[in-house]
Amino acid sequence: MYLGSNRWRMTKKPPRRPNLWRIGFLLLLIGGAIYLNQFIVPHIPPPFIPTATATRSPASFAQEAEALFREGKLAATEDAYRRAIRVDPSNSDLHIALARTQVFSRKYNEALESAQNALLLSPQNPMAWAVYGWVLDFLPGRVDEAERAERQALERDPGLPLANAYLAEILSDQGEWQDASTVARQALAASPDLMESHRAMGYVYESTANYDKAIEEYKAAVAIHPNLATLYISLGNNYRALGDVNGAVDSYLRATALDPANPEPYSSIARTYAGDGQFGKAAQYAEQAVGWNMLDPRLHGLLGVMYYHNNQFEKALPELNLAIAGGQTDQGPVAGVPLDRGTVGEYYWTYGLALAKLDRCEEAVPLFRLVLAGIPDDELAVGNATEGLVVCKEISPTATPNPSP
């Protein structure tokens, strides 16, 4: 076949010039891949494996807690022990130490839980039984259980100083002072450098009204542990019992410096000044006590009594009413305390006397009669209630009433 057309001639296309930009980009990609493979990938952890994090040992937390406890920083101490327990929850010693700290912080229900946890983890641990018994002694109506727990501790470790120290306090609370003295001396002989040994001996002396010796023992406890508020409160109580106003107030003020949120030293200062006839100062400190715990009816009663003796009858009434009948405060509801001998009875007859001073005898007289019928064996209460009935002209002054001190 003859092809006469040139349409089908085969000819080469002219060569293309190389694209330098594309070549450079490819070289960059190759270099990046090599770098990634050699330097980055080896340092990437395998997928689905958790990243390792540094964890403090429970021992380090415990050491921190012990240092904080020596400084008297109880809230921080408790926090450190809790962190240790989170790392090592099965360590009964940590739960024991936490319970002990919580007692000194007045967190008795929480301390009970911590002590119970220690016993669950280590039911044969004598220290767990000792601290458990000590906690029980601070809970209403459980002193007999407390003694049994300390006996359990001593069965497992006869002569354990801490168990003897705690047992001495428990026996004192039961009025068994001779036995209390014996076991307190055993604790002191076995461990004279233990703060609790001196504290227990001081408690026994205080319970038997041997205040001078009690002060010596509490001072010895303070020398071992100078940053515990409760030791200074105990010192103050014994100075107050001896009529040493300055010694008592100084001790209570040391306690407030270490534990400013604790209302007890403030209320104790109020009672100290009241016993010295300084009712203006007494009212000031009673106000501070109420400020720290508005839910305690006894603190309201104390403040009302101080206002009454300072001739501030109008201010006394609402505080005494909260103590007796309860009511609402900025911090929540207050439950009134039922009539009883001693300090509680004082709230009742003082409330009646304040009402009588303000010519409100129609309200005062039922209170006086309630006191006479409810606590007839409380001579001070009967004397003041009788005086109130005389003031309200309900009875004739046939005998000299027994006024409040």
C-alpha positions as CSV (number, residue, x, y, z in Angstrom):
1,M,0.0,0.0,0.0
2,Y,1.3,3.4,-0.8
3,L,0.9,6.0,1.8
4,G,1.2,9.4,0.3
5,S,0.2,11.5,3.4
6,N,2.7,12.7,6.0
7,R,0.2,12.6,8.9
8,W,1.6,9.3,10.0
9,R,5.3,10.1,10.1
10,M,6.9,9.2,13.4
11,T,8.9,12.1,14.9
12,K,10.5,12.6,18.5
13,K,9.1,15.3,20.8
14,P,11.7,17.8,22.0
15,P,13.1,16.9,25.5
16,R,11.5,18.6,28.5
17,R,13.6,20.7,30.9
18,P,13.9,19.2,34.4
19,N,11.6,20.8,37.1
20,L,14.1,21.9,39.8
21,W,11.4,22.9,42.3
22,R,9.9,19.4,42.3
23,I,13.2,17.7,42.7
24,G,14.1,19.9,45.7
25,F,10.7,19.2,47.3
26,L,11.2,15.4,46.9
27,L,14.7,15.6,48.4
28,L,13.3,17.5,51.4
29,L,10.6,14.8,51.9
30,I,13.2,12.0,51.7
31,G,15.5,13.8,54.2
32,G,12.7,14.4,56.6
33,A,11.6,10.7,56.5
34,I,15.2,9.6,57.2
35,Y,15.5,12.1,60.2
36,L,12.1,11.0,61.6
37,N,13.0,7.3,61.4
38,Q,16.4,7.7,63.0
39,F,15.9,10.3,65.7
40,I,12.1,10.7,66.5
41,V,10.5,7.3,66.2
42,P,12.9,5.6,68.7
43,H,11.8,8.0,71.4
44,I,8.1,7.6,70.9
45,P,6.6,5.1,73.4
46,P,4.6,2.2,72.0
47,P,0.9,2.9,71.7
48,F,-1.6,1.9,74.4
49,I,1.1,1.8,77.2
50,P,0.5,4.3,80.0
51,T,3.2,7.0,80.5
52,A,5.3,6.4,83.6
53,T,5.0,9.1,86.2
54,A,7.2,9.7,89.3
55,T,5.4,8.6,92.5
56,R,6.5,9.5,96.0
57,S,7.0,6.7,98.4
58,P,4.6,6.4,101.4
59,A,7.7,6.6,103.7
60,S,8.5,10.0,102.4
61,F,4.9,11.2,103.1
62,A,5.1,9.7,106.6
63,Q,8.4,11.5,107.3
64,E,6.9,14.7,106.2
65,A,3.8,14.1,108.4
66,E,6.0,13.4,111.4
67,A,7.9,16.7,110.9
68,L,4.7,18.6,110.5
69,F,3.3,17.0,113.7
70,R,6.4,18.1,115.7
71,E,5.6,21.6,114.4
72,G,2.0,21.4,115.6
73,K,0.6,21.7,112.1
74,L,-2.1,19.1,112.6
75,A,-4.2,19.8,109.4
76,A,-1.1,19.5,107.2
77,T,0.0,16.4,109.2
78,E,-3.4,14.7,108.5
79,D,-3.1,15.6,104.8
80,A,0.4,14.1,104.5
81,Y,-0.8,10.8,106.1
82,R,-3.8,10.7,103.8
83,R,-1.5,11.0,100.8
84,A,0.7,8.2,102.2
85,I,-2.4,6.0,102.6
86,R,-3.4,6.7,99.0
87,V,0.0,5.3,97.9
88,D,0.0,2.4,100.4
89,P,-3.6,1.8,101.6
90,S,-2.8,-1.5,103.2
91,N,-0.2,-0.1,105.7
92,S,-1.9,-0.2,109.1
93,D,0.8,1.9,110.7
94,L,-0.3,4.9,108.5
95,H,-3.9,4.5,109.6
96,I,-2.8,4.4,113.3
97,A,-0.7,7.5,112.9
98,L,-3.7,9.2,111.1
99,A,-6.1,8.3,113.9
100,R,-3.7,9.7,116.5
101,T,-3.4,13.0,114.7
102,Q,-7.2,13.2,114.3
103,V,-7.6,12.8,118.1
104,F,-5.3,15.7,118.7
105,S,-7.4,17.7,116.1
106,R,-10.6,16.8,118.0
107,K,-12.0,14.8,115.0
108,Y,-13.1,11.9,117.0
109,N,-15.5,10.2,114.6
110,E,-12.9,10.4,111.8
111,A,-10.3,9.1,114.2
112,L,-12.5,6.1,115.0
113,E,-12.8,5.3,111.3
114,S,-9.1,5.4,110.9
115,A,-8.4,3.2,114.0
116,Q,-11.0,0.7,112.8
117,N,-9.3,0.6,109.4
118,A,-6.0,-0.1,111.1
119,L,-7.6,-3.0,113.0
120,L,-9.1,-4.5,109.9
121,L,-5.8,-4.5,108.2
122,S,-3.8,-5.7,111.3
123,P,-6.1,-7.3,113.9
124,Q,-3.2,-8.5,116.0
125,N,-1.4,-5.1,116.1
126,P,-1.1,-3.9,119.7
127,M,-0.6,-0.3,118.6
128,A,-3.8,-0.5,116.6
129,W,-5.7,-1.7,119.7
130,A,-4.1,1.0,121.9
131,V,-5.1,3.9,119.6
132,Y,-8.5,2.4,119.0
133,G,-9.1,2.3,122.7
134,W,-7.9,5.9,123.2
135,V,-10.3,7.1,120.5
136,L,-13.2,5.4,122.2
137,D,-12.5,7.2,125.4
138,F,-13.4,10.5,123.7
139,L,-16.7,9.2,122.5
140,P,-19.8,9.5,124.8
141,G,-20.7,6.3,126.7
142,R,-17.8,4.1,125.3
143,V,-15.3,4.2,128.2
144,D,-15.9,0.5,129.0
145,E,-15.1,-0.4,125.4
146,A,-12.1,1.8,125.6
147,E,-10.7,-0.1,128.6
148,R,-11.3,-3.4,126.9
149,A,-9.4,-2.3,123.8
150,E,-6.4,-1.2,125.9
151,R,-6.5,-4.6,127.6
152,Q,-6.4,-6.2,124.2
153,A,-3.3,-4.2,123.3
154,L,-1.6,-5.2,126.5
155,E,-2.4,-8.9,126.0
156,R,-0.6,-8.7,122.7
157,D,2.3,-6.6,124.0
158,P,2.5,-6.6,127.8
159,G,3.9,-3.3,129.1
160,L,3.4,-1.4,125.9
161,P,4.0,2.2,127.1
162,L,1.4,3.9,124.9
163,A,-1.3,1.4,125.9
164,N,-0.5,2.0,129.6
165,A,-0.6,5.7,129.1
166,Y,-4.0,5.6,127.4
167,L,-5.3,3.1,130.0
168,A,-4.3,5.5,132.8
169,E,-6.5,8.2,131.3
170,I,-9.4,5.8,130.8
171,L,-9.2,4.5,134.4
172,S,-9.1,8.1,135.6
173,D,-12.3,8.8,133.7
174,Q,-13.8,5.8,135.5
175,G,-12.7,7.0,138.9
176,E,-10.2,4.2,139.4
177,W,-7.4,6.5,140.4
178,Q,-5.1,4.0,142.2
179,D,-5.0,1.7,139.2
180,A,-4.7,4.7,136.9
181,S,-1.6,5.9,138.9
182,T,-0.1,2.4,138.7
183,V,-0.2,2.0,135.0
184,A,0.8,5.7,134.4
185,R,3.9,5.1,136.4
186,Q,4.6,1.9,134.4
187,A,4.4,3.9,131.2
188,L,6.8,6.5,132.6
189,A,9.2,3.9,133.8
190,A,9.2,2.1,130.5
191,S,9.4,5.2,128.3
192,P,10.2,8.5,130.1
193,D,10.8,10.2,126.8
194,L,7.3,9.5,125.6
195,M,5.1,12.6,125.7
196,E,2.0,10.6,126.3
197,S,3.5,9.0,129.5
198,H,3.9,12.4,131.1
199,R,0.5,13.5,129.8
200,A,-1.2,10.5,131.3
201,M,0.6,11.0,134.7
202,G,-0.5,14.6,134.6
203,Y,-4.1,13.6,133.9
204,V,-4.1,11.3,136.8
205,Y,-2.8,14.0,139.1
206,E,-5.3,16.5,137.8
207,S,-8.2,14.0,138.3
208,T,-7.2,13.7,141.9
209,A,-6.9,17.5,142.4
210,N,-3.1,17.3,142.8
211,Y,-2.7,20.3,140.6
212,D,0.9,21.2,141.4
213,K,2.2,17.8,140.4
214,A,-0.1,17.8,137.3
215,I,1.5,21.0,136.2
216,E,5.0,19.4,136.5
217,E,4.0,16.5,134.4
218,Y,2.3,18.6,131.7
219,K,5.4,20.8,131.6
220,A,7.5,17.7,131.0
221,A,5.2,16.7,128.2
222,V,5.5,20.2,126.7
223,A,9.3,19.9,126.9
224,I,9.1,16.8,124.7
225,H,6.4,18.2,122.3
226,P,6.2,22.1,122.6
227,N,3.7,22.6,119.8
228,L,0.6,20.7,120.9
229,A,-2.3,23.0,121.9
230,T,-4.0,20.4,124.0
231,L,-1.0,20.3,126.4
232,Y,-1.2,24.1,127.0
233,I,-5.0,23.8,127.6
234,S,-4.3,21.1,130.2
235,L,-1.6,23.4,131.8
236,G,-4.1,26.3,131.9
237,N,-6.8,24.2,133.5
238,N,-4.5,23.3,136.4
239,Y,-3.3,26.9,136.8
240,R,-6.9,28.0,136.9
241,A,-7.7,25.4,139.5
242,L,-4.9,26.9,141.7
243,G,-6.3,30.4,141.2
244,D,-3.3,31.5,139.1
245,V,-5.0,33.8,136.6
246,N,-1.9,34.9,134.8
247,G,-0.5,31.4,134.5
248,A,-3.8,30.1,133.2
249,V,-4.4,32.9,130.6
250,D,-0.8,32.6,129.4
251,S,-1.2,28.9,128.8
252,Y,-4.5,29.3,127.0
253,L,-3.1,32.0,124.8
254,R,-0.3,29.7,123.8
255,A,-2.9,27.2,122.8
256,T,-4.8,29.7,120.7
257,A,-1.6,30.6,118.9
258,L,-1.1,26.9,117.9
259,D,-4.8,26.2,117.2
260,P,-6.6,29.4,116.6
261,A,-9.8,27.7,115.4
262,N,-10.3,25.8,118.6
263,P,-12.9,27.6,120.8
264,E,-11.9,25.7,124.0
265,P,-9.0,28.0,125.1
266,Y,-11.1,31.1,124.4
267,S,-13.9,29.8,126.6
268,S,-11.4,28.7,129.2
269,I,-10.0,32.2,129.3
270,A,-13.5,33.6,129.7
271,R,-14.1,31.3,132.7
272,T,-10.8,32.3,134.2
273,Y,-11.5,36.0,134.0
274,A,-15.0,35.4,135.3
275,G,-13.7,33.6,138.3
276,D,-11.6,36.6,139.0
277,G,-14.6,39.0,138.7
278,Q,-13.4,40.4,135.3
279,F,-16.6,39.9,133.5
280,G,-15.9,42.5,130.7
281,K,-12.8,40.6,129.6
282,A,-14.6,37.3,130.1
283,A,-17.4,38.4,127.7
284,Q,-14.8,39.4,125.1
285,Y,-13.2,35.9,125.1
286,A,-16.6,34.2,125.2
287,E,-17.6,36.1,122.1
288,Q,-14.5,34.8,120.3
289,A,-15.3,31.3,121.3
290,V,-18.8,31.6,119.9
291,G,-17.4,33.1,116.7
292,W,-15.4,30.0,116.1
293,N,-18.3,27.6,116.7
294,M,-21.8,29.1,116.6
295,L,-23.4,25.7,116.6
296,D,-22.3,24.8,120.2
297,P,-25.2,25.7,122.6
298,R,-22.8,25.6,125.6
299,L,-20.7,28.4,124.2
300,H,-23.8,30.5,123.7
301,G,-24.8,29.7,127.3
302,L,-21.3,30.8,128.5
303,L,-21.5,34.0,126.6
304,G,-25.0,34.7,127.9
305,V,-23.8,34.1,131.5
306,M,-20.9,36.5,131.0
307,Y,-23.2,39.2,129.5
308,Y,-25.5,38.8,132.5
309,H,-22.7,39.2,135.1
310,N,-21.5,42.3,133.1
311,N,-25.1,43.7,133.5
312,Q,-25.8,43.4,129.8
313,F,-29.2,41.8,130.3
314,E,-30.6,42.5,126.8
315,K,-27.6,40.9,125.1
316,A,-27.7,37.9,127.5
317,L,-31.2,36.9,126.6
318,P,-30.7,35.7,123.0
319,E,-27.6,33.8,123.8
320,L,-29.2,32.0,126.8
321,N,-32.3,31.3,124.7
322,L,-30.1,29.6,122.1
323,A,-28.4,27.5,124.8
324,I,-31.7,26.4,126.2
325,A,-34.2,26.3,123.4
326,G,-31.9,26.3,120.3
327,G,-32.5,28.3,117.2
328,Q,-30.9,29.5,114.0
329,T,-27.5,31.1,113.5
330,D,-25.4,32.3,110.6
331,Q,-23.6,28.9,110.6
332,G,-26.7,26.8,110.9
333,P,-29.2,25.5,113.5
334,V,-28.3,25.2,117.2
335,A,-29.9,22.4,119.3
336,G,-30.7,23.5,122.9
337,V,-29.4,21.4,125.8
338,P,-31.9,19.8,128.3
339,L,-31.8,20.9,131.9
340,D,-29.1,19.3,134.0
341,R,-27.1,19.9,137.1
342,G,-24.0,22.2,137.1
343,T,-23.1,24.4,134.2
344,V,-26.3,23.6,132.1
345,G,-28.5,24.4,135.1
346,E,-26.7,27.8,135.3
347,Y,-27.9,28.7,131.8
348,Y,-31.5,28.1,132.9
349,W,-31.5,30.1,136.1
350,T,-29.4,32.9,134.7
351,Y,-31.9,33.2,131.8
352,G,-34.6,33.5,134.4
353,L,-32.7,36.1,136.4
354,A,-32.0,38.2,133.3
355,L,-35.7,38.1,132.5
356,A,-36.6,39.1,136.0
357,K,-34.1,42.1,135.9
358,L,-36.0,43.3,132.8
359,D,-39.4,43.0,134.5
360,R,-40.4,40.0,132.5
361,C,-41.4,37.8,135.4
362,E,-44.2,36.1,133.5
363,E,-41.5,34.4,131.5
364,A,-39.0,34.0,134.3
365,V,-41.1,32.3,136.9
366,P,-41.7,29.1,134.8
367,L,-38.0,28.8,134.4
368,F,-37.4,29.1,138.1
369,R,-40.0,26.5,138.9
370,L,-38.6,24.2,136.2
371,V,-35.1,24.4,137.9
372,L,-36.5,23.7,141.3
373,A,-38.5,20.7,140.1
374,G,-35.8,19.4,137.7
375,I,-32.6,19.6,139.7
376,P,-33.6,19.8,143.4
377,D,-30.2,18.4,144.5
378,D,-28.2,21.2,142.9
379,E,-27.9,23.6,145.8
380,L,-26.5,26.5,143.7
381,A,-29.3,26.2,141.2
382,V,-32.0,25.9,143.9
383,G,-30.6,29.0,145.7
384,N,-30.7,31.1,142.5
385,A,-34.1,29.9,141.4
386,T,-35.4,30.7,144.9
387,E,-33.9,34.2,144.6
388,G,-35.6,34.7,141.3
389,L,-39.0,33.8,142.8
390,V,-38.3,36.3,145.5
391,V,-37.5,39.0,143.0
392,C,-40.7,38.3,141.1
393,K,-42.6,38.4,144.4
394,E,-43.8,34.8,144.0
395,I,-42.6,33.9,147.4
396,S,-41.5,35.8,150.6
397,P,-37.8,36.1,151.4
398,T,-38.0,33.7,154.3
399,A,-34.4,32.6,153.9
400,T,-31.3,34.1,152.5
401,P,-31.0,32.9,149.0
402,N,-27.8,31.4,147.6
403,P,-26.9,33.9,144.9
404,S,-24.7,33.0,141.9
405,P,-21.0,33.6,142.4
